[in-house]
Amino acid sequence: MLVRHNINKMRLPKYHKSSKTGEEGITILKRFVETELNWIFRPNHKEYDFGIDAYFDIITDYGNVTGKTIAVQVKTGASFFTEKNEFGWIYRGEMSHLNYYLNHDIPVIIVLVNESTSKIYWTHCDPNKTEKAGSSWKITMPFNQELKLKSKKELIQYVSPVKDYASQLDDFWKVNKAIRDAGIILFIVEREDIEENSYERLLLGVERLFVSPEITKESKEKVDILINGYNDDPRELIDIPEVRKWVKSIFKRGNGWAYFLTKGKHAQFLRVMQLCIMEYKQFIDKKGQKQLDIDLVSGIPFLEEMYTDLNKFTKKNNIPIEINKEVSKNLSDFLMGKVK
């Protein structure tokens, strides 16, 4: 015999009216965003709802998806329109949600939906407009800030401008190709930098060689540095005190000099660096030519530091040990005068 029970007394899950109200608000907002703003409305799955209910994906007037997004907290129902001041309705939230909003890398707006009138009000979650309210926080939702088509322009101001990165990268890629194809990568240091003891421009240029492992690999022993502005000075560069000071300083400040600097017979800066750091004597040979007698022993600390820097550099940049050995030999041959 089938026994009929009072269904009201049975333990079954209950459907709360607030759930229905919330869904109505999402539906109203979704319809407006998609039909009026012509943007994409992405509701957040409930299991990942930590205070953000949906996202607006911004589309241009020409239908281009921009990659720009606005996060949205949605509240629906009459209860959210009861507390107000002379400027608007008062929205109250949890401190944990406020921290969550403000740590977002994209802008967050708060939306109130009146499901009876289908009107939508919004405000940007700006920390400067919030106030502490006991253990929570509050913000005013302006009476006159109804979400309409004209709101589109203001909402867009909260995201960064859309850029044509592909066009910008075209120039970047051309420079990369030029670096890979170059026989020598020449950096010019002006006299002004030397006299002001400035290194930033050179070091910034050298950083360009680290943009990718491929560029770093292709830049091996291709860099030379020309010091410009002393053509009218009768002294040799290595005899100019400010040049010697600058070279010693740049040796300490850079990294990877042993790897990057060219070591061919026409290499300039590595020789200047060597002579600014090692001890030497100048003399006139039998042909009347000025020559240098370099004290190789005085260069041992310089050589050791170059090798230490090379080892650190190759390890950090995952450069094979075979290349390390090759550069080490080339460096030794150059400093010992074995390069022809």
matplotlib code that plots the C-alpha trace (Angstrom):
import matplotlib.pyplot as plt

x = [0.0, 1.4, 1.8, 1.5, 3.7, 3.3, 5.9, 6.3, 7.8, 10.3, 14.0, 14.6, 16.8, 15.0, 14.9, 15.4, 13.8, 17.1, 18.6, 15.9, 16.3, 20.1, 19.6, 17.1, 19.7, 22.4, 19.9, 19.0, 22.7, 23.7, 21.0, 22.0, 25.7, 25.2, 22.4, 23.3, 27.1, 27.7, 30.2, 30.7, 29.1, 30.9, 29.2, 31.5, 30.8, 29.4, 32.2, 34.7, 32.6, 34.8, 33.0, 33.2, 30.0, 30.8, 33.2, 32.7, 34.9, 35.3, 34.6, 35.4, 32.7, 34.1, 33.7, 37.3, 38.0, 40.4, 41.6, 40.4, 38.1, 36.2, 35.3, 31.8, 30.2, 26.4, 23.7, 20.0, 16.9, 15.1, 17.2, 20.2, 18.2, 17.0, 20.0, 21.0, 22.4, 21.9, 24.2, 23.2, 22.6, 25.0, 26.7, 28.4, 30.9, 33.3, 36.9, 38.1, 36.2, 37.6, 41.1, 40.2, 38.8, 41.8, 44.3, 42.8, 44.9, 41.7, 39.2, 36.3, 32.8, 30.0, 26.5, 23.1, 20.1, 16.5, 14.7, 11.3, 12.3, 15.3, 17.4, 21.1, 23.3, 27.1, 30.3, 33.9, 35.5, 37.8, 39.6, 39.5, 35.7, 35.4, 34.8, 35.3, 32.0, 32.7, 34.3, 33.3, 33.5, 31.0, 30.8, 28.1, 26.4, 25.4, 21.7, 22.6, 25.0, 22.6, 24.2, 23.3, 24.8, 26.6, 28.4, 30.4, 32.8, 33.5, 33.9, 36.5, 38.6, 39.2, 41.1, 44.5, 44.5, 44.4, 47.7, 48.8, 51.6, 52.0, 53.1, 55.4, 56.9, 57.7, 60.4, 61.6, 61.9, 63.9, 66.4, 66.6, 67.4, 70.0, 71.7, 71.7, 73.1, 75.6, 79.3, 80.0, 77.5, 79.0, 78.1, 79.3, 80.0, 80.2, 82.7, 79.8, 79.1, 82.7, 83.1, 79.8, 80.7, 77.5, 76.9, 73.1, 72.9, 75.5, 74.2, 70.7, 71.9, 73.7, 70.4, 68.9, 71.1, 69.3, 65.8, 65.9, 68.3, 68.6, 69.8, 72.2, 73.7, 74.0, 75.7, 78.7, 81.9, 80.3, 80.2, 82.7, 82.5, 83.9, 84.7, 83.9, 84.8, 88.6, 89.8, 91.3, 93.0, 96.7, 96.7, 96.0, 92.6, 94.4, 96.3, 93.2, 92.3, 88.6, 88.6, 90.6, 88.2, 85.1, 86.5, 87.3, 83.9, 82.0, 84.1, 82.6, 79.1, 78.5, 78.0, 79.1, 81.9, 84.1, 81.3, 80.1, 83.2, 84.9, 88.4, 89.5, 92.7, 90.8, 89.0, 89.2, 87.4, 88.7, 92.2, 91.4, 89.8, 93.0, 95.3, 93.2, 93.4, 96.8, 100.2, 102.3, 105.2, 105.4, 108.6, 109.7, 111.0, 113.8, 111.4, 110.3, 106.9, 105.3, 104.9, 103.6, 105.3, 102.4, 103.1, 101.1, 101.5, 99.6, 96.8, 96.2, 93.5, 91.8, 91.9, 90.6, 87.7, 86.9, 86.8, 84.7, 82.2, 82.2, 81.4, 78.6, 77.2, 77.2, 75.7, 72.9, 72.0, 72.3, 75.1, 76.9, 80.3, 81.8, 81.1, 82.5, 85.7, 85.8, 85.4, 87.9, 90.6, 89.8, 90.0, 93.3, 94.8, 93.7, 95.0, 98.3, 98.8, 98.4, 95.7, 97.0]
y = [0.0, 3.4, 5.7, 9.4, 11.7, 15.4, 16.7, 19.9, 17.8, 15.9, 16.8, 18.1, 20.9, 24.2, 26.7, 30.2, 33.2, 35.1, 32.6, 33.4, 37.1, 36.9, 35.0, 37.6, 40.3, 38.4, 37.8, 41.5, 42.6, 40.0, 41.1, 44.8, 44.1, 42.0, 44.0, 47.6, 47.6, 44.8, 43.3, 39.7, 38.8, 35.9, 34.7, 33.3, 29.7, 29.5, 27.3, 30.0, 32.9, 34.7, 38.0, 38.4, 37.3, 38.0, 39.6, 42.1, 41.3, 44.6, 44.5, 47.4, 49.0, 47.1, 43.7, 43.3, 41.3, 43.5, 41.3, 43.9, 42.8, 44.3, 42.2, 42.7, 42.1, 41.9, 42.4, 42.2, 43.0, 45.6, 45.1, 46.7, 49.9, 50.6, 52.3, 55.6, 59.0, 62.2, 61.0, 57.4, 54.0, 52.5, 49.3, 47.3, 44.5, 42.2, 43.2, 40.0, 40.9, 44.4, 43.0, 40.6, 43.4, 45.7, 43.0, 42.3, 43.2, 44.3, 47.0, 45.9, 47.5, 46.9, 46.6, 46.9, 45.6, 46.5, 43.4, 45.2, 48.0, 46.3, 49.4, 48.9, 51.1, 50.8, 52.3, 51.6, 50.0, 52.8, 52.5, 56.3, 56.3, 53.6, 54.1, 51.8, 50.6, 48.6, 45.4, 45.9, 48.7, 50.7, 52.7, 55.0, 53.9, 57.3, 57.8, 59.2, 56.5, 54.2, 51.7, 53.0, 53.0, 56.3, 54.4, 52.6, 55.4, 55.8, 52.1, 51.9, 54.5, 52.0, 49.6, 50.3, 51.4, 48.8, 48.8, 47.3, 45.2, 43.3, 46.5, 47.5, 44.0, 44.2, 46.8, 44.7, 41.6, 43.5, 44.6, 41.0, 39.9, 42.6, 41.5, 37.8, 38.7, 41.3, 40.6, 43.1, 44.8, 48.2, 50.4, 54.0, 55.7, 59.5, 61.6, 63.1, 59.7, 59.2, 62.6, 62.3, 58.8, 57.5, 53.9, 53.7, 54.0, 51.4, 48.9, 49.4, 48.6, 45.5, 44.4, 44.1, 41.1, 39.2, 39.4, 35.8, 32.8, 32.9, 36.5, 35.9, 32.9, 34.8, 37.8, 35.7, 37.6, 40.1, 43.2, 46.0, 49.4, 52.6, 55.6, 58.7, 62.4, 62.2, 62.5, 66.0, 64.8, 64.0, 61.5, 57.8, 56.7, 54.6, 57.6, 59.7, 59.4, 59.8, 57.1, 54.7, 55.3, 54.8, 51.6, 50.1, 50.9, 49.5, 46.3, 45.9, 46.9, 44.7, 41.0, 38.7, 40.9, 37.9, 36.3, 39.2, 41.2, 40.5, 39.0, 39.4, 41.2, 44.4, 44.3, 47.7, 47.7, 44.5, 45.8, 49.2, 47.4, 45.3, 48.2, 50.3, 47.5, 45.8, 47.5, 48.3, 50.5, 52.4, 52.4, 53.3, 50.4, 50.5, 51.5, 54.5, 53.0, 53.4, 50.0, 48.6, 46.2, 44.6, 43.1, 39.9, 39.0, 42.1, 40.9, 37.7, 39.1, 40.7, 37.4, 35.4, 37.9, 37.6, 33.8, 33.9, 36.2, 34.0, 30.9, 32.6, 34.0, 30.7, 28.9, 31.4, 31.5, 27.7, 28.1, 24.8, 24.1, 23.7, 27.3, 28.3, 26.6, 28.1, 31.7, 31.0, 30.0, 33.0, 35.3, 33.9, 34.1, 37.7, 38.9, 37.1, 38.6, 35.4, 36.7, 37.5]
z = [0.0, -1.0, 2.0, 1.3, 3.5, 4.0, 1.5, 3.6, 6.5, 4.3, 4.5, 0.9, -0.4, -0.5, -3.3, -1.9, -3.5, -3.2, -5.7, -8.2, -7.6, -8.2, -11.4, -12.6, -12.0, -13.9, -16.8, -16.9, -16.9, -19.5, -21.9, -21.5, -22.0, -25.0, -26.8, -25.8, -25.2, -27.8, -25.4, -24.3, -20.9, -19.1, -15.9, -13.3, -12.2, -8.7, -7.5, -8.4, -7.1, -4.6, -5.0, -8.7, -10.5, -14.1, -16.6, -19.4, -22.4, -24.3, -28.1, -30.4, -32.5, -35.4, -33.7, -32.6, -29.4, -27.5, -24.7, -22.2, -19.4, -16.5, -13.5, -12.0, -8.6, -9.1, -6.4, -7.1, -5.1, -3.2, -0.1, -1.8, -2.5, 1.1, 2.7, 1.0, 1.6, -0.4, -3.2, -3.7, -2.3, 0.2, -0.7, 2.1, 1.6, 3.3, 3.9, 2.3, -0.9, -0.9, -0.7, -3.5, -5.7, -5.2, -5.9, -9.3, -12.3, -14.1, -13.0, -10.8, -10.8, -8.5, -10.0, -8.4, -10.4, -9.7, -11.0, -10.8, -13.2, -14.9, -14.1, -13.4, -11.4, -11.1, -9.7, -10.0, -7.0, -6.3, -2.8, -2.5, -2.5, 0.2, 3.9, 6.9, 8.3, 11.5, 10.5, 6.9, 4.3, 2.2, -0.9, -2.4, -5.6, -7.2, -8.1, -11.5, -12.5, -14.3, -16.7, -20.1, -23.6, -22.7, -19.8, -22.4, -22.9, -19.2, -18.6, -21.3, -19.4, -16.6, -18.9, -20.5, -24.2, -26.9, -28.7, -32.0, -30.5, -33.8, -35.6, -32.7, -32.6, -36.3, -35.5, -32.5, -34.7, -37.3, -34.6, -33.4, -36.9, -37.3, -34.1, -35.2, -38.7, -37.5, -37.6, -34.9, -32.5, -31.9, -28.9, -28.9, -25.6, -25.8, -24.0, -22.0, -20.4, -19.6, -17.9, -16.0, -15.0, -16.5, -17.5, -17.9, -21.7, -22.4, -19.9, -21.2, -24.7, -23.4, -21.7, -25.2, -25.8, -23.0, -24.6, -25.6, -25.3, -29.1, -29.1, -26.3, -28.2, -31.4, -29.6, -28.4, -28.9, -31.2, -29.0, -29.2, -27.6, -29.1, -26.9, -28.9, -28.4, -27.8, -31.4, -30.8, -27.5, -28.1, -25.3, -25.7, -24.3, -21.7, -20.5, -19.8, -16.1, -16.5, -19.2, -17.0, -14.1, -16.3, -17.8, -14.4, -13.2, -16.2, -15.8, -12.3, -13.2, -16.2, -16.5, -19.3, -20.7, -21.3, -23.2, -25.3, -26.1, -29.4, -29.3, -32.8, -33.8, -34.4, -31.0, -29.3, -26.0, -24.5, -25.2, -23.6, -20.6, -20.3, -20.4, -18.0, -15.4, -16.0, -15.6, -18.6, -19.8, -23.0, -25.1, -28.7, -30.7, -33.2, -36.0, -33.9, -33.2, -29.8, -28.1, -24.8, -22.5, -20.6, -17.2, -17.6, -13.9, -13.0, -15.1, -13.3, -11.0, -14.0, -15.9, -12.9, -12.5, -16.1, -15.9, -12.7, -14.4, -17.5, -15.4, -13.5, -16.8, -18.7, -15.7, -15.2, -18.9, -19.5, -22.0, -22.7, -21.1, -24.6, -25.4, -22.0, -22.8, -26.3, -25.0, -22.2, -24.7, -27.0, -24.0, -22.8, -26.3, -26.8, -23.4, -23.9, -27.4, -29.3, -31.6, -35.1]

ax = plt.figure().add_subplot(projection="3d")
ax.plot(x, y, z, "-o")
ax.set_aspect("equal")
plt.show()
